[in-house]
Amino acid sequence: MFSKLIRRTHMYLALFLAPWILMYALSTMAMNHRKTLQGWFGEGPPPFEKDREVDIGAGVDSPKRLLEALGMDGMHGLPKAGPGKLVVVRQQAASPVRITYTPASGKAVIERQRSSFHIFLERMHRRKGYQHPYGTDQAWAFSVDLVVVVIVFWVLSGLWMWWELKAARALGALSAVAGLGLFAWLVSVL
């Protein structure tokens, strides 16, 4: 009974988390083989292209207020800007938006980065924890925690299922020792 529960849980969690595992597998491949697959993935992030210019008036004094004034509040970064300008990059999975606001004119230039599959994968792979107060960012961080917990469960449940198959114990032990040995060697020489 317990073994059946372990097997079913192992399988249903794999089916549920397949999109995350696939995304991490493909994004790691894209990052690891960037130069080899350059023709497929391009040579870096696509450039930003002007989308529109908006007059929001003077008095915007922070990145958060700028994003709120444009109805774009969310996770953002602050690249270097020239004097008299406020530059904010609104992080979005498919195509980030760069906003350059000039307080003297009260105008904001909004530029979008073209979608790129490998950049999208890398962006999703590198999204960070709970430091942003936005619901979708919190949900993504929670889903990543869930993936980590499930991977640990898969290792433990895989060991359990392997041990139950007496005919596979010798070959399983050889596989486990080989994997552990290779891992230990790589860690020691890197």
C-alpha positions in Angstrom: 0.0 0.0 0.0 2.8 2.5 1.0 4.8 1.6 -2.1 1.8 2.2 -4.4 1.3 5.6 -2.7 5.0 6.5 -3.3 4.9 5.5 -6.9 1.6 7.4 -7.6 2.8 10.5 -5.8 6.1 10.3 -7.7 4.2 10.1 -11.1 1.5 12.7 -10.4 4.1 15.2 -9.2 6.1 14.6 -12.3 3.1 15.2 -14.5 2.1 18.4 -12.6 5.6 19.9 -12.6 6.6 18.9 -16.1 6.4 22.5 -17.5 8.8 23.8 -14.8 11.2 20.9 -15.3 11.1 21.3 -19.1 11.7 25.1 -18.7 14.7 24.6 -16.4 16.1 21.9 -18.8 15.7 24.0 -21.9 17.0 27.2 -20.2 20.0 25.4 -18.9 20.7 24.0 -22.3 20.4 27.5 -23.8 22.8 29.0 -21.3 25.2 26.2 -21.4 25.4 26.0 -25.2 24.9 29.7 -26.1 28.0 29.9 -28.4 27.4 26.5 -30.0 23.8 27.2 -30.8 24.4 30.9 -31.7 22.5 30.6 -35.0 19.5 29.3 -33.2 19.5 31.7 -30.2 21.2 34.8 -31.6 24.0 36.7 -30.0 22.5 38.2 -27.0 19.4 40.1 -26.0 17.5 41.8 -28.8 17.6 45.6 -28.8 14.8 47.7 -27.3 12.5 49.3 -29.9 10.5 52.4 -29.4 6.8 51.7 -28.6 5.4 55.1 -27.8 6.0 58.4 -26.0 3.7 59.5 -23.2 3.4 62.9 -21.5 2.9 62.2 -17.8 3.9 65.6 -16.5 6.5 66.7 -14.1 6.8 65.6 -10.5 7.5 61.9 -10.8 10.3 61.3 -8.4 10.7 57.6 -8.1 10.7 54.5 -10.2 7.6 53.1 -8.5 5.7 56.4 -9.1 6.7 56.4 -12.7 5.5 52.8 -13.2 2.2 53.6 -11.3 1.7 56.7 -13.5 2.0 54.5 -16.6 -0.2 51.7 -15.1 2.8 49.3 -15.2 3.6 48.7 -11.6 5.6 45.5 -11.1 9.1 44.1 -10.7 11.7 46.4 -12.2 15.4 47.2 -12.4 17.3 50.5 -12.6 20.0 50.6 -15.2 22.5 53.5 -15.3 20.9 56.7 -16.6 22.3 60.0 -17.8 21.9 63.2 -15.9 18.3 64.5 -15.8 16.7 61.2 -16.7 15.1 58.3 -14.8 15.4 54.9 -16.6 13.4 51.9 -15.4 13.3 48.5 -16.9 10.0 46.8 -16.1 10.7 43.1 -16.0 8.3 41.0 -17.9 8.8 37.4 -19.0 8.2 37.7 -22.7 9.4 41.2 -23.5 10.8 43.7 -20.9 9.9 47.3 -21.2 12.4 50.2 -20.8 11.0 53.5 -19.7 13.1 56.7 -20.0 11.5 59.6 -18.2 12.8 63.1 -18.5 11.4 65.3 -15.6 12.2 68.5 -17.4 9.8 67.7 -20.3 7.5 65.4 -18.4 7.7 62.8 -21.1 8.4 59.1 -20.9 9.7 57.1 -23.8 8.5 53.5 -23.7 10.6 50.9 -25.5 9.9 47.1 -25.7 12.4 44.4 -26.2 11.5 41.9 -29.0 10.6 38.5 -27.7 13.4 35.9 -27.9 12.9 32.3 -26.8 16.3 31.8 -25.3 16.2 35.2 -23.5 12.7 34.3 -22.2 14.0 30.9 -20.9 17.0 32.6 -19.2 14.8 35.2 -17.7 12.5 32.7 -16.2 15.4 30.5 -15.0 17.0 33.4 -13.1 13.9 35.0 -11.5 14.6 35.6 -7.8 12.8 34.8 -4.6 10.4 36.6 -2.4 11.9 40.1 -2.3 9.3 41.6 -4.6 5.9 42.4 -3.2 4.0 41.5 -6.3 1.6 38.5 -6.3 2.8 36.9 -9.5 6.5 37.1 -8.4 5.5 35.6 -5.1 3.6 32.8 -6.9 6.6 32.1 -9.1 9.0 32.0 -6.1 6.6 29.5 -4.4 6.4 27.3 -7.5 10.2 27.2 -7.6 10.3 26.2 -3.9 7.8 23.5 -4.8 9.9 22.2 -7.6 13.0 22.0 -5.3 11.0 20.1 -2.6 9.6 17.7 -5.3 13.0 17.0 -6.8 14.3 16.0 -3.3 11.1 13.8 -3.0 11.9 12.3 -6.4 15.4 11.3 -5.3 14.1 9.7 -2.1 11.2 8.0 -3.7 13.4 6.8 -6.6 15.7 5.2 -4.0 12.7 3.6 -2.4 11.3 2.2 -5.6 14.8 1.0 -6.7 15.3 -0.8 -3.4 11.9 -2.6 -3.8 13.0 -4.1 -7.2 15.4 -6.8 -6.0 16.4 -7.7 -9.6 17.6 -4.1 -10.2 19.6 -3.6 -7.0 23.0 -4.5 -8.3 22.7 -2.3 -11.5 21.0 0.4 -9.5 23.9 0.4 -6.9 26.4 0.6 -9.7 24.5 3.5 -11.3 24.3 5.3 -7.9 28.0 4.8 -7.2 29.0 5.9 -10.7 26.9 9.1 -10.5 28.1 9.9 -7.0 31.7 9.3 -8.1 31.5 11.5 -11.1 29.8 14.3 -9.1 32.4 14.1 -6.4 35.3 14.2 -9.0 33.8 17.2 -10.8 33.3 19.1 -7.6 36.9 18.4 -6.5 38.5 19.5 -9.7 36.4 22.6 -10.5 
